Protein backbone atom coordinates (compact mmCIF):
# COMPACT_ATOMS: atom_id res chain seq x y z
CA UNK A 1 0.00 0.00 0.00
CA UNK A 2 1.07 3.54 -0.70
CA UNK A 3 -0.32 7.05 -0.30
CA UNK A 4 -0.85 9.06 -3.48
CA UNK A 5 -1.63 12.76 -3.69
CA UNK A 6 -4.65 13.70 -5.78
CA UNK A 7 -5.62 17.22 -6.88
CA UNK A 8 -9.36 17.76 -6.30
CA UNK A 9 -9.38 20.72 -8.71
CA UNK A 10 -8.30 18.55 -11.65
CA UNK A 11 -11.44 17.14 -13.36
CA UNK A 12 -10.12 13.61 -13.92
CA UNK A 13 -8.72 13.26 -10.39
CA UNK A 14 -11.86 14.75 -8.88
CA UNK A 15 -13.95 12.17 -10.73
CA UNK A 16 -11.78 9.44 -9.20
CA UNK A 17 -12.31 10.89 -5.70
CA UNK A 18 -16.05 11.27 -6.26
CA UNK A 19 -16.39 7.66 -7.43
CA UNK A 20 -14.52 6.40 -4.36
CA UNK A 21 -16.62 8.50 -1.96
CA UNK A 22 -19.86 7.46 -3.64
CA UNK A 23 -18.83 3.81 -3.24
CA UNK A 24 -18.54 4.49 0.49
CA UNK A 25 -21.81 6.40 0.80
CA UNK A 26 -20.24 9.88 1.00
CA UNK A 27 -20.41 13.08 -1.07
CA UNK A 28 -17.58 15.20 -2.42
CA UNK A 29 -16.91 18.44 -0.53
CA UNK A 30 -14.68 21.46 -1.18
CA UNK A 31 -11.00 20.52 -0.66
CA UNK A 32 -7.58 21.70 -1.83
CA UNK A 33 -5.73 18.42 -1.09
CA UNK A 34 -6.65 14.74 -1.13
CA UNK A 35 -4.56 11.74 -0.03
CA UNK A 36 -5.47 8.35 -1.48
CA UNK A 37 -4.30 5.01 -0.09
CA UNK A 38 -3.99 2.45 -2.91
CA UNK A 39 -3.42 -1.30 -2.93
CA UNK A 40 -0.86 -3.19 -5.00
CA UNK A 41 -3.12 -2.97 -8.04
CA UNK A 42 -3.42 0.80 -7.76
CA UNK A 43 -7.04 0.70 -6.58
CA UNK A 44 -8.08 3.31 -4.00
CA UNK A 45 -9.01 1.65 -0.73
CA UNK A 46 -8.96 4.70 1.58
CA UNK A 47 -8.75 8.45 1.30
CA UNK A 48 -9.08 11.76 3.08
CA UNK A 49 -8.82 15.44 2.18
CA UNK A 50 -8.02 18.88 3.57
CA UNK A 51 -9.51 22.32 3.28
CA UNK A 52 -7.19 24.60 5.22
CA UNK A 53 -6.86 22.95 8.62
CA UNK A 54 -10.08 20.92 8.30
CA UNK A 55 -9.92 17.21 7.49
CA UNK A 56 -12.73 16.12 5.17
CA UNK A 57 -14.07 13.20 3.16
CA UNK A 58 -12.32 10.42 5.11
CA UNK A 59 -13.37 6.91 4.05
CA UNK A 60 -12.02 3.36 4.17
CA UNK A 61 -13.42 0.52 2.05
CA UNK A 62 -15.29 -2.03 4.16
CA UNK A 63 -12.93 -4.81 3.08
CA UNK A 64 -9.96 -2.96 4.62
CA UNK A 65 -11.43 -1.70 7.86
CA UNK A 66 -9.57 -2.87 10.94
CA UNK A 67 -6.19 -2.76 9.14
CA UNK A 68 -5.11 0.49 10.85
CA UNK A 69 -5.25 2.24 7.47
CA UNK A 70 -7.19 5.10 9.04
CA UNK A 71 -4.36 5.72 11.49
CA UNK A 72 -1.81 6.01 8.69
CA UNK A 73 -4.10 8.21 6.59
CA UNK A 74 -5.02 10.61 9.40
CA UNK A 75 -1.38 10.90 10.50
CA UNK A 76 -0.44 11.78 6.92
CA UNK A 77 -3.16 14.47 6.69
CA UNK A 78 -2.17 15.99 10.04
CA UNK A 79 1.49 16.10 8.98
CA UNK A 80 0.54 17.75 5.66
CA UNK A 81 -1.59 20.35 7.46
CA UNK A 82 1.30 21.02 9.85
CA UNK A 83 3.65 21.50 6.87
CA UNK A 84 1.20 24.11 5.52
CA UNK A 85 1.48 26.04 8.77
CA UNK A 86 -1.51 24.71 10.72
CA UNK A 87 -0.56 23.67 14.26
CA UNK A 88 -4.16 22.72 15.01
CA UNK A 89 -6.29 20.40 12.86
CA UNK A 90 -10.08 20.04 12.95
CA UNK A 91 -12.29 17.17 11.87
CA UNK A 92 -16.02 16.71 11.25
CA UNK A 93 -17.22 13.13 11.38
CA UNK A 94 -20.14 10.88 12.24
CA UNK A 95 -20.85 10.36 15.96
CA UNK A 96 -20.11 6.63 15.62
CA UNK A 97 -16.51 7.47 14.64
CA UNK A 98 -15.85 9.54 17.74
CA UNK A 99 -14.09 6.77 19.67
CA UNK A 100 -11.85 5.95 16.71
CA UNK A 101 -10.62 9.52 16.39
CA UNK A 102 -10.24 9.94 20.13
CA UNK A 103 -7.77 7.06 19.95
CA UNK A 104 -5.89 9.15 17.35
CA UNK A 105 -5.52 12.06 19.84
CA UNK A 106 -8.55 14.05 18.67
CA UNK A 107 -10.66 15.74 21.36
CA UNK A 108 -14.35 16.60 21.20
CA UNK A 109 -15.32 20.22 20.59
CA UNK A 110 -19.04 19.98 19.91
CA UNK A 111 -21.66 17.40 19.05
CA UNK A 112 -25.00 17.16 17.33
CA UNK A 113 -27.21 14.15 16.52
CA UNK A 114 -25.74 13.84 13.01
CA UNK A 115 -22.13 14.98 13.52
CA UNK A 116 -19.31 15.75 15.93
CA UNK A 117 -16.56 18.33 15.64
CA UNK A 118 -13.13 17.32 16.95
CA UNK A 119 -9.61 18.72 16.90
CA UNK A 120 -6.02 17.79 17.60
CA UNK A 121 -2.79 19.74 17.92
CA UNK A 122 -1.34 22.57 19.95
CA UNK A 123 -3.53 25.31 21.38
CA UNK A 124 -6.81 25.19 19.51
CA UNK A 125 -9.94 25.89 21.52
CA UNK A 126 -7.88 26.30 24.70
CA UNK A 127 -6.11 29.33 23.23
CA UNK A 128 -9.44 30.82 22.17
CA UNK A 129 -10.93 30.27 25.62
CA UNK A 130 -7.94 31.84 27.35
CA UNK A 131 -8.09 34.87 25.02
CA UNK A 132 -11.79 35.33 25.78
CA UNK A 133 -11.16 35.05 29.51
CA UNK A 134 -8.60 37.84 29.25
CA UNK A 135 -11.13 40.00 27.41
CA UNK A 136 -13.62 39.37 30.23
CA UNK A 137 -11.01 40.26 32.86
CA UNK A 138 -10.08 43.46 31.02
CA UNK A 139 -13.74 44.47 30.82
CA UNK A 140 -14.02 43.99 34.59
CA UNK A 141 -10.95 46.14 35.18
CA UNK A 142 -12.41 48.82 32.92
CA UNK A 143 -15.70 48.64 34.81
CA UNK A 144 -13.95 49.18 38.15
CA UNK A 145 -11.82 51.98 36.69
CA UNK A 146 -14.89 53.65 35.21
CA UNK A 147 -16.75 53.33 38.50
CA UNK A 148 -13.86 54.90 40.38
CA UNK A 149 -13.69 57.77 37.87
CA UNK A 150 -17.42 58.43 38.24
CA UNK A 151 -17.18 58.40 42.03
CA UNK A 152 -14.27 60.84 41.89
CA UNK A 153 -16.18 63.06 39.51
CA UNK A 154 -19.21 62.92 41.78
CA UNK A 155 -17.07 63.85 44.79
CA UNK A 156 -15.51 66.74 42.86
CA UNK A 157 -18.95 67.93 41.80
CA UNK A 158 -20.26 67.75 45.37
CA UNK A 159 -17.26 69.67 46.62
CA UNK A 160 -17.79 72.24 43.90
CA UNK A 161 -21.47 72.62 44.80
CA UNK A 162 -20.51 72.97 48.46
CA UNK A 163 -18.06 75.75 47.60
CA UNK A 164 -20.67 77.53 45.52
CA UNK A 165 -23.21 77.40 48.35
CA UNK A 166 -20.62 78.67 50.80
CA UNK A 167 -19.70 81.48 48.44
CA UNK A 168 -23.35 82.45 48.02
CA UNK A 169 -23.80 82.48 51.81
CA UNK A 170 -20.78 84.70 52.27
CA UNK A 171 -21.99 87.10 49.63
CA UNK A 172 -25.48 87.50 51.09
CA UNK A 173 -25.89 86.18 54.62
CA UNK A 174 -29.19 88.03 55.06
CA UNK A 175 -30.89 86.10 52.28
CA UNK A 176 -32.48 82.77 53.27
CA UNK A 177 -31.03 79.83 51.36
CA UNK A 178 -33.39 77.43 49.56
CA UNK A 179 -32.49 73.88 48.54
CA UNK A 180 -33.38 73.39 44.89
CA UNK A 181 -34.52 69.95 43.85
CA UNK A 182 -32.31 68.45 41.19
CA UNK A 183 -33.90 68.01 37.80
CA UNK A 184 -33.95 64.31 36.81
CA UNK A 185 -31.31 63.38 34.23
CA UNK A 186 -33.04 62.13 31.08
CA UNK A 187 -31.03 59.27 29.67
CA UNK A 188 -30.36 58.93 25.97
CA UNK A 189 -32.30 55.88 24.68
CA UNK A 190 -28.95 54.28 23.79
CA UNK A 191 -27.58 54.72 27.31
CA UNK A 192 -27.75 51.60 29.55
CA UNK A 193 -30.54 52.04 32.09
CA UNK A 194 -30.11 51.49 35.87
CA UNK A 195 -29.60 47.75 36.44
CA UNK A 196 -31.34 45.66 39.09
CA UNK A 197 -29.91 42.88 41.24
CA UNK A 198 -31.48 40.33 38.87
CA UNK A 199 -29.85 41.80 35.77
CA UNK A 200 -27.56 39.30 33.97
CA UNK A 201 -23.97 40.43 34.28
CA UNK A 202 -22.85 39.55 30.77
CA UNK A 203 -24.45 38.85 27.41
CA UNK A 204 -23.37 38.15 23.84
CA UNK A 205 -24.50 39.22 20.39
CA UNK A 206 -23.04 37.42 17.36
CA UNK A 207 -23.55 39.24 14.05
CA UNK A 208 -22.14 39.42 10.54
CA UNK A 209 -22.80 43.12 9.72
CA UNK A 210 -22.40 43.12 5.94
CA UNK A 211 -22.48 46.12 6.35
CA UNK A 212 -23.26 47.48 9.83
CA UNK A 213 -26.73 49.07 9.81
CA UNK A 214 -28.98 51.05 12.12
CA UNK A 215 -30.73 47.73 12.74
CA UNK A 216 -27.54 46.19 14.11
CA UNK A 217 -26.95 49.25 16.25
CA UNK A 218 -30.51 49.14 17.58
CA UNK A 219 -30.17 45.48 18.59
CA UNK A 220 -26.90 46.21 20.40
CA UNK A 221 -28.38 49.24 22.15
CA UNK A 222 -31.39 47.29 23.36
CA UNK A 223 -29.23 44.37 24.52
CA UNK A 224 -26.80 46.71 26.31
CA UNK A 225 -29.66 47.98 28.48
CA UNK A 226 -30.29 44.48 29.81
CA UNK A 227 -26.78 43.47 30.99
CA UNK A 228 -23.85 44.95 32.83
CA UNK A 229 -21.45 44.04 30.01
CA UNK A 230 -22.32 43.14 26.42
CA UNK A 231 -19.84 41.38 24.14
CA UNK A 232 -20.38 41.77 20.39
CA UNK A 233 -18.69 39.05 18.35
CA UNK A 234 -18.33 39.72 14.61
CA UNK A 235 -18.47 36.66 12.36
CA UNK A 236 -14.92 36.08 11.14
CA UNK A 237 -15.72 34.24 7.92
CA UNK A 238 -14.52 36.26 4.91
CA UNK A 239 -17.02 35.47 2.17
CA UNK A 240 -19.10 38.63 2.52
CA UNK A 241 -19.06 41.78 0.39
CA UNK A 242 -17.29 43.62 3.20
CA UNK A 243 -14.14 42.00 4.58
CA UNK A 244 -13.97 40.94 8.22
CA UNK A 245 -11.61 43.76 9.21
CA UNK A 246 -13.99 46.32 7.70
CA UNK A 247 -17.07 44.81 9.33
CA UNK A 248 -15.41 44.76 12.74
CA UNK A 249 -14.22 48.37 12.35
CA UNK A 250 -17.74 49.45 11.36
CA UNK A 251 -19.17 47.85 14.50
CA UNK A 252 -16.50 49.36 16.76
CA UNK A 253 -17.12 52.85 15.39
CA UNK A 254 -20.89 52.40 15.38
CA UNK A 255 -21.14 51.45 19.09
CA UNK A 256 -18.38 53.67 20.49
CA UNK A 257 -21.04 55.63 22.40
CA UNK A 258 -21.99 52.58 24.51
CA UNK A 259 -19.76 52.31 27.56
CA UNK A 260 -20.73 48.75 28.52
CA UNK A 261 -20.20 47.22 25.03
CA UNK A 262 -17.02 45.41 24.03
CA UNK A 263 -16.50 44.36 20.40
CA UNK A 264 -14.43 41.18 20.20
CA UNK A 265 -12.86 39.15 17.42
CA UNK A 266 -14.88 36.43 15.78
CA UNK A 267 -13.76 32.90 16.47
CA UNK A 268 -12.54 30.37 13.93
CA UNK A 269 -14.76 27.96 15.85
CA UNK A 270 -17.90 29.59 14.49
CA UNK A 271 -19.23 27.06 12.00
CA UNK A 272 -19.61 28.49 8.48
CA UNK A 273 -20.92 27.27 5.18
CA UNK A 274 -17.41 27.47 3.73
CA UNK A 275 -15.86 25.10 6.27
CA UNK A 276 -18.72 22.80 7.22
CA UNK A 277 -18.65 19.52 5.30
CA UNK A 278 -22.00 18.04 4.37
CA UNK A 279 -20.58 14.98 2.65
CA UNK A 280 -21.45 12.48 5.38
CA UNK A 281 -25.08 13.55 5.93
CA UNK A 282 -27.79 11.36 4.49
CA UNK A 283 -29.86 14.27 3.20
CA UNK A 284 -28.74 17.77 2.30
CA UNK A 285 -31.69 19.01 4.37
CA UNK A 286 -29.88 17.74 7.45
CA UNK A 287 -26.90 20.00 6.84
CA UNK A 288 -28.41 23.27 8.01
CA UNK A 289 -29.71 21.96 11.34
CA UNK A 290 -26.50 20.05 12.02
CA UNK A 291 -24.38 23.11 11.28
CA UNK A 292 -26.50 25.29 13.57
CA UNK A 293 -26.52 22.75 16.40
CA UNK A 294 -22.75 22.35 16.28
CA UNK A 295 -22.33 26.12 16.30
CA UNK A 296 -24.65 26.48 19.29
CA UNK A 297 -22.99 23.62 21.16
CA UNK A 298 -19.59 25.25 20.61
CA UNK A 299 -20.97 28.48 21.98
CA UNK A 300 -22.59 26.76 24.96
CA UNK A 301 -19.56 24.65 25.87
CA UNK A 302 -16.70 27.07 25.27
CA UNK A 303 -17.41 30.66 24.23
CA UNK A 304 -20.17 31.62 26.68
CA UNK A 305 -18.40 30.18 29.77
CA UNK A 306 -15.11 31.86 28.81
CA UNK A 307 -16.86 35.23 28.64
CA UNK A 308 -18.99 34.49 31.68
CA UNK A 309 -22.05 35.20 29.52
CA UNK A 310 -25.44 33.84 30.51
CA UNK A 311 -27.66 35.43 27.87
CA UNK A 312 -27.60 35.52 24.05
CA UNK A 313 -29.31 38.32 22.13
CA UNK A 314 -30.72 38.05 18.61
CA UNK A 315 -32.98 40.03 16.33
CA UNK A 316 -36.26 38.62 15.09
CA UNK A 317 -36.16 37.28 11.56
CA UNK A 318 -39.30 38.03 9.49
CA UNK A 319 -38.09 36.84 6.07
CA UNK A 320 -35.12 34.45 6.04
CA UNK A 321 -36.20 30.88 6.87
CA UNK A 322 -32.67 29.71 7.69
CA UNK A 323 -32.05 32.47 10.23
CA UNK A 324 -35.50 31.96 11.73
CA UNK A 325 -34.70 28.26 12.19
CA UNK A 326 -31.39 29.19 13.81
CA UNK A 327 -33.24 31.39 16.31
CA UNK A 328 -35.64 28.54 17.05
CA UNK A 329 -32.82 26.09 17.73
CA UNK A 330 -31.08 28.70 19.86
CA UNK A 331 -34.11 28.80 22.17
CA UNK A 332 -33.99 24.99 22.44
CA UNK A 333 -30.26 24.73 23.16
CA UNK A 334 -29.39 27.81 25.23
CA UNK A 335 -30.84 28.71 28.62
CA UNK A 336 -31.52 32.43 28.10
CA UNK A 337 -32.16 33.79 24.59
CA UNK A 338 -33.76 37.20 24.11
CA UNK A 339 -35.13 38.36 20.79
CA UNK A 340 -35.48 42.03 19.86
CA UNK A 341 -37.99 43.07 17.22
CA UNK A 342 -36.32 44.35 14.06
CA UNK A 343 -35.95 48.11 13.66
CA UNK A 344 -38.20 49.33 10.84
CA UNK A 345 -38.03 52.31 8.52
CA UNK A 346 -41.19 53.23 6.61
CA UNK A 347 -42.76 49.87 7.40
CA UNK A 348 -39.79 47.75 6.24
CA UNK A 349 -37.21 46.02 8.41
CA UNK A 350 -33.76 47.60 8.28
CA UNK A 351 -31.39 44.99 6.88
CA UNK A 352 -27.92 44.71 5.39
CA UNK A 353 -29.41 43.12 2.27
CA UNK A 354 -31.45 46.29 1.64
CA UNK A 355 -28.26 48.34 1.91
CA UNK A 356 -26.44 46.10 -0.57
CA UNK A 357 -29.37 46.35 -2.99
CA UNK A 358 -29.32 50.14 -2.68
CA UNK A 359 -25.58 50.10 -3.40
CA UNK A 360 -26.26 48.19 -6.63
CA UNK A 361 -28.89 50.75 -7.60
CA UNK A 362 -26.76 53.78 -6.66
CA UNK A 363 -29.45 54.87 -4.19
CA UNK A 364 -27.49 56.82 -1.59
CA UNK A 365 -30.61 58.48 -0.18
CA UNK A 366 -31.91 55.05 0.87
CA UNK A 367 -28.51 54.02 2.23
CA UNK A 368 -28.45 57.11 4.46
CA UNK A 369 -31.73 55.99 6.03
CA UNK A 370 -30.41 52.50 6.81
CA UNK A 371 -26.87 52.93 8.16
CA UNK A 372 -25.19 55.14 10.77
CA UNK A 373 -22.80 57.82 9.46
CA UNK A 374 -19.84 55.72 10.64
CA UNK A 375 -20.67 53.08 8.01
CA UNK A 376 -20.83 55.46 5.04
CA UNK A 377 -17.05 55.73 4.40
CA UNK A 378 -16.84 51.95 3.97
CA UNK A 379 -19.76 51.97 1.54
CA UNK A 380 -18.21 54.82 -0.47
CA UNK A 381 -14.90 52.91 -0.69
CA UNK A 382 -16.71 49.80 -1.92
CA UNK A 383 -18.58 51.77 -4.56
CA UNK A 384 -15.24 53.10 -5.79
CA UNK A 385 -13.79 49.59 -5.99
CA UNK A 386 -16.91 48.32 -7.74
CA UNK A 387 -16.61 51.11 -10.29
CA UNK A 388 -13.04 50.05 -11.14
CA UNK A 389 -14.25 46.47 -11.38
CA UNK A 390 -17.12 47.44 -13.68
CA UNK A 391 -14.69 49.19 -16.04
CA UNK A 392 -12.36 46.18 -16.09
CA UNK A 393 -15.25 43.78 -16.74
CA UNK A 394 -16.64 45.84 -19.62
CA UNK A 395 -15.89 43.71 -22.69
CA UNK A 396 -14.95 44.38 -25.45
CA UNK A 397 -13.04 47.64 -25.10
CA UNK A 398 -10.83 49.17 -27.82
CA UNK A 399 -7.14 48.63 -27.02
CA UNK A 400 -7.80 48.12 -23.29
CA UNK A 401 -7.48 45.11 -21.00
CA UNK A 402 -10.76 43.23 -20.67
CA UNK A 403 -12.03 39.68 -20.23
CA UNK A 404 -11.21 38.79 -23.85
CA UNK A 405 -7.66 40.09 -24.27
CA UNK A 406 -4.89 42.39 -23.04
CA UNK A 407 -5.53 45.08 -25.64
CA UNK A 408 -2.43 47.11 -26.52
CA UNK A 409 -0.70 46.14 -23.25
CA UNK A 410 2.05 43.53 -23.24
CA UNK A 411 2.70 43.88 -19.52
CA UNK A 412 -0.91 43.64 -18.26
CA UNK A 413 -3.74 41.14 -18.29
CA UNK A 414 -7.11 40.73 -16.59
CA UNK A 415 -5.71 38.84 -13.58
CA UNK A 416 -3.06 41.51 -12.97
CA UNK A 417 -5.63 44.30 -13.17
CA UNK A 418 -7.88 42.38 -10.78
CA UNK A 419 -5.02 41.98 -8.32
CA UNK A 420 -4.35 45.70 -8.57
CA UNK A 421 -7.98 46.59 -7.77
CA UNK A 422 -8.01 44.26 -4.77
CA UNK A 423 -4.79 45.83 -3.52
CA UNK A 424 -6.09 49.39 -3.83
CA UNK A 425 -9.38 48.79 -2.00
CA UNK A 426 -8.07 49.18 1.59
CA UNK A 427 -6.57 52.52 0.60
CA UNK A 428 -9.90 53.76 -0.71
CA UNK A 429 -11.23 52.90 2.76
CA UNK A 430 -8.44 54.98 4.31
CA UNK A 431 -9.18 57.89 1.97
CA UNK A 432 -12.91 57.73 2.73
CA UNK A 433 -12.24 57.74 6.46
CA UNK A 434 -9.87 60.67 5.94
CA UNK A 435 -12.56 62.61 4.08
CA UNK A 436 -15.18 61.92 6.74
CA UNK A 437 -14.19 64.91 8.89
CA UNK A 438 -15.53 68.39 9.62
CA UNK A 439 -12.66 70.03 7.71
CA UNK A 440 -11.26 69.05 4.33
CA UNK A 441 -8.10 66.97 4.69
CA UNK A 442 -4.79 68.51 3.69
CA UNK A 443 -2.94 67.78 0.47
CA UNK A 444 -0.18 66.13 2.51
CA UNK A 445 -2.51 63.67 4.24
CA UNK A 446 -4.12 62.66 0.92
CA UNK A 447 -0.76 62.42 -0.82
CA UNK A 448 0.71 60.20 1.90
CA UNK A 449 -2.09 57.64 1.55
CA UNK A 450 -1.80 57.87 -2.24
CA UNK A 451 1.94 57.15 -2.14
CA UNK A 452 1.33 54.21 0.19
CA UNK A 453 -1.38 52.88 -2.14
CA UNK A 454 0.83 53.27 -5.23
CA UNK A 455 3.67 51.36 -3.57
CA UNK A 456 1.29 48.55 -2.65
CA UNK A 457 -0.07 48.46 -6.20
CA UNK A 458 3.39 48.29 -7.78
CA UNK A 459 4.42 45.58 -5.33
CA UNK A 460 1.33 43.52 -6.21
CA UNK A 461 1.86 43.97 -9.97
CA UNK A 462 5.65 43.52 -10.02
CA UNK A 463 6.18 47.17 -10.94
CA UNK A 464 3.48 47.49 -13.60
CA UNK A 465 1.54 50.76 -13.47
CA UNK A 466 -1.99 49.41 -13.69
CA UNK A 467 -4.10 52.07 -11.96
CA UNK A 468 -1.96 55.10 -11.14
CA UNK A 469 -4.25 57.49 -13.01
CA UNK A 470 -7.38 55.90 -11.60
CA UNK A 471 -5.91 56.05 -8.10
CA UNK A 472 -5.52 59.83 -8.40
CA UNK A 473 -8.95 60.64 -9.86
CA UNK A 474 -10.87 58.07 -7.82
CA UNK A 475 -8.95 58.91 -4.66
CA UNK A 476 -9.92 62.60 -4.88
CA UNK A 477 -13.54 61.68 -5.58
CA UNK A 478 -13.66 59.25 -2.65
CA UNK A 479 -12.34 61.88 -0.23
CA UNK A 480 -14.78 64.47 -1.59
CA UNK A 481 -17.77 62.10 -1.47
CA UNK A 482 -17.01 61.07 2.11
CA UNK A 483 -16.67 64.72 3.13
CA UNK A 484 -20.02 65.57 1.52
CA UNK A 485 -21.69 62.66 3.33
CA UNK A 486 -20.21 63.92 6.59
CA UNK A 487 -21.83 67.31 6.05
CA UNK A 488 -25.16 65.73 5.14
CA UNK A 489 -25.08 63.42 8.17
CA UNK A 490 -24.48 66.40 10.44
CA UNK A 491 -27.70 68.10 9.31
CA UNK A 492 -29.31 66.03 6.60
CA UNK A 493 -32.76 67.58 6.44
CA UNK A 494 -31.53 71.18 6.31
CA UNK A 495 -28.70 70.54 3.85
CA UNK A 496 -30.82 68.56 1.40
CA UNK A 497 -33.52 71.21 1.64
CA UNK A 498 -31.00 73.97 0.91
CA UNK A 499 -29.50 72.05 -1.98
CA UNK A 500 -32.92 71.39 -3.46
CA UNK A 501 -32.30 67.89 -4.78
CA UNK A 502 -29.70 65.88 -6.67
CA UNK A 503 -28.33 68.58 -8.98
CA UNK A 504 -27.20 70.81 -6.11
CA UNK A 505 -25.69 67.79 -4.37
CA UNK A 506 -23.59 67.19 -7.48
CA UNK A 507 -22.55 70.84 -7.62
CA UNK A 508 -21.38 70.65 -4.01
CA UNK A 509 -19.43 67.46 -4.73
CA UNK A 510 -17.81 69.03 -7.78
CA UNK A 511 -16.84 72.11 -5.75
CA UNK A 512 -15.21 69.90 -3.11
CA UNK A 513 -13.22 68.01 -5.77
CA UNK A 514 -11.98 71.34 -7.14
CA UNK A 515 -10.92 72.48 -3.69
CA UNK A 516 -8.97 69.26 -3.08
CA UNK A 517 -7.29 69.30 -6.51
CA UNK A 518 -6.29 72.97 -6.13
CA UNK A 519 -3.87 72.03 -3.36
CA UNK A 520 -1.94 69.59 -5.59
CA UNK A 521 1.17 71.00 -7.33
CA UNK A 522 1.88 70.56 -11.04
CA UNK A 523 3.29 67.16 -11.96
CA UNK A 524 6.35 66.13 -13.91
CA UNK A 525 7.16 62.80 -15.50
CA UNK A 526 3.57 61.60 -15.91
CA UNK A 527 2.03 60.59 -19.25
CA UNK A 528 -0.01 63.79 -19.07
CA UNK A 529 3.00 66.08 -18.66
CA UNK A 530 4.90 64.22 -21.41
CA UNK A 531 1.88 64.40 -23.73
CA UNK A 532 1.80 68.18 -23.29
CA UNK A 533 5.44 68.34 -24.37
CA UNK A 534 4.74 66.14 -27.40
CA UNK A 535 1.92 68.48 -28.48
CA UNK A 536 4.46 71.36 -28.46
CA UNK A 537 1.76 73.83 -27.51
CA UNK A 538 -0.20 73.25 -30.74
CA UNK A 539 -3.35 72.77 -28.66
CA UNK A 540 -4.33 73.12 -25.02
CA UNK A 541 -3.95 69.56 -23.83
CA UNK A 542 -5.35 68.94 -20.35
CA UNK A 543 -3.85 66.31 -18.10
CA UNK A 544 -5.41 64.46 -15.18
CA UNK A 545 -4.61 67.24 -12.69
CA UNK A 546 -5.99 69.94 -15.02
CA UNK A 547 -9.29 68.06 -15.32
CA UNK A 548 -9.46 67.57 -11.56
CA UNK A 549 -8.82 71.27 -10.88
CA UNK A 550 -11.76 72.06 -13.16
CA UNK A 551 -13.91 69.61 -11.20
CA UNK A 552 -14.21 67.22 -14.16
CA UNK A 553 -16.50 69.62 -16.03
CA UNK A 554 -17.21 67.27 -18.94
CA UNK A 555 -17.97 64.40 -16.60
CA UNK A 556 -20.62 66.28 -14.64
CA UNK A 557 -22.03 68.17 -17.62
CA UNK A 558 -21.99 65.48 -20.33
CA UNK A 559 -20.79 61.99 -19.44
CA UNK A 560 -22.71 61.47 -16.20
CA UNK A 561 -26.12 62.50 -17.66
CA UNK A 562 -25.40 60.31 -20.70
CA UNK A 563 -24.55 57.35 -18.46
CA UNK A 564 -27.60 57.84 -16.23
CA UNK A 565 -29.93 58.09 -19.23
CA UNK A 566 -28.59 54.82 -20.68
CA UNK A 567 -29.10 53.15 -17.29
CA UNK A 568 -32.68 54.36 -17.09
CA UNK A 569 -33.28 52.82 -20.51
CA UNK A 570 -31.71 49.53 -19.27
CA UNK A 571 -29.37 49.62 -22.26
CA UNK A 572 -27.20 46.47 -22.15
CA UNK A 573 -24.35 48.45 -23.73
CA UNK A 574 -24.50 51.35 -21.26
CA UNK A 575 -20.84 51.07 -20.26
CA UNK A 576 -19.58 50.52 -23.81
CA UNK A 577 -21.44 53.59 -25.05
CA UNK A 578 -20.38 55.71 -22.08
CA UNK A 579 -16.75 54.81 -22.74
CA UNK A 580 -17.17 55.85 -26.39
CA UNK A 581 -18.91 59.07 -25.31
CA UNK A 582 -15.92 59.90 -23.11
CA UNK A 583 -13.46 59.05 -25.89
CA UNK A 584 -15.26 61.54 -28.17
CA UNK A 585 -14.40 64.44 -25.84
CA UNK A 586 -11.34 63.59 -23.78
CA UNK A 587 -7.82 64.62 -24.72
CA UNK A 588 -6.52 61.21 -23.71
CA UNK A 589 -2.90 61.79 -22.77
CA UNK A 590 -2.33 58.05 -22.73
CA UNK A 591 -3.23 57.84 -26.44
CA UNK A 592 -1.09 60.91 -27.27
CA UNK A 593 1.87 59.53 -25.29
CA UNK A 594 1.67 56.15 -27.07
CA UNK A 595 1.07 57.60 -30.56
CA UNK A 596 0.68 61.28 -31.50
CA UNK A 597 -1.78 64.16 -31.52
CA UNK A 598 -3.14 63.28 -34.98
CA UNK A 599 -3.94 59.73 -33.88
CA UNK A 600 -5.70 61.05 -30.78
CA UNK A 601 -7.92 63.21 -32.98
CA UNK A 602 -8.58 60.24 -35.27
CA UNK A 603 -9.72 58.22 -32.25
CA UNK A 604 -12.21 60.96 -31.34
CA UNK A 605 -13.68 61.01 -34.84
CA UNK A 606 -13.94 57.23 -35.11
CA UNK A 607 -15.60 56.77 -31.72
CA UNK A 608 -18.09 59.55 -32.53
CA UNK A 609 -19.10 57.71 -35.69
CA UNK A 610 -19.45 54.39 -33.86
CA UNK A 611 -21.52 56.00 -31.13
CA UNK A 612 -23.91 57.43 -33.74
CA UNK A 613 -24.49 53.92 -35.10
CA UNK A 614 -23.41 51.46 -32.44
CA UNK A 615 -22.62 47.86 -33.36
CA UNK A 616 -20.74 45.51 -31.07
CA UNK A 617 -19.08 43.80 -34.04
CA UNK A 618 -17.60 47.15 -35.11
CA UNK A 619 -16.39 47.75 -31.54
CA UNK A 620 -14.63 44.36 -31.60
CA UNK A 621 -12.97 45.26 -34.89
CA UNK A 622 -11.85 48.58 -33.37
CA UNK A 623 -10.35 46.63 -30.47
CA UNK A 624 -8.30 44.50 -32.88
CA UNK A 625 -7.06 47.51 -34.85
CA UNK A 626 -6.20 49.62 -31.78
CA UNK A 627 -4.32 46.70 -30.26
CA UNK A 628 -2.26 46.35 -33.42
CA UNK A 629 -1.55 50.11 -33.50
CA UNK A 630 -0.63 50.34 -29.78
CA UNK A 631 -3.57 52.65 -29.07
CA UNK A 632 -4.89 52.39 -25.51
CA UNK A 633 -7.37 55.02 -24.23
CA UNK A 634 -6.40 54.53 -20.58
CA UNK A 635 -7.49 58.04 -19.62
CA UNK A 636 -10.99 57.36 -20.95
CA UNK A 637 -11.06 54.10 -18.97
CA UNK A 638 -10.23 56.04 -15.78
CA UNK A 639 -13.01 58.52 -16.52
CA UNK A 640 -15.46 55.68 -17.15
CA UNK A 641 -14.69 54.32 -13.67
CA UNK A 642 -15.12 57.78 -12.18
CA UNK A 643 -18.41 58.32 -14.00
CA UNK A 644 -19.73 55.01 -12.70
CA UNK A 645 -18.64 55.93 -9.17
CA UNK A 646 -20.21 59.39 -9.19
CA UNK A 647 -23.37 57.87 -10.63
CA UNK A 648 -23.49 55.26 -7.88
CA UNK A 649 -23.30 57.78 -5.04
CA UNK A 650 -25.47 60.57 -6.46
CA UNK A 651 -28.02 59.00 -8.80
Secondary structure by P-SEA (a helix, b strand, c coil): cbbbbbccccaaaaaaaaaaaaaaccccccccbbbbbbcccccccccccccccccccccccccccccaaaaaaaaaaaaaaaaacccbbbbbbcccaaaaaaaaccccccccccbbbbbbcccaaaaaaaaaaaaaaaaaaaaaaaaaaaaaaaaaaaaaaaaaaaaaaaacccbbbbbbccccccccccccccccccccccbbbbbbcccccaaaaaaaaaaaacccbbbbbccccccccccaaaaaaaaaaaacccccbbbbbbbccccccccccccccccccaaaaaaaaaaaaaaaccccccccccbbbbccccccaaaaaaaaaaaacccbbbbbcccccccccccaaaaaaaaaaccaaaaaacccccaaaaaaaaaaaaaaaaaaaccccccccccccccccccccaaaaaaaaaaaaaaaaaaaaaacccccccaaaaaaaaaaaaaaaaaaaccccccaaaaaaaaaaaaaaaaaaaaaaacaaaaaaaaccaaaaaaaaaaaaaaaaaacccccccaaaaaaaaaccccccccaaaaaaaccccccccaaaaaaaaaaacccaaaaaaaaaaaaccccaaaaaaccaaaaaaaaaaaaaaaacccaaaaaaaaaaaaaacccaaaaaaaaaaaaaaaaacc
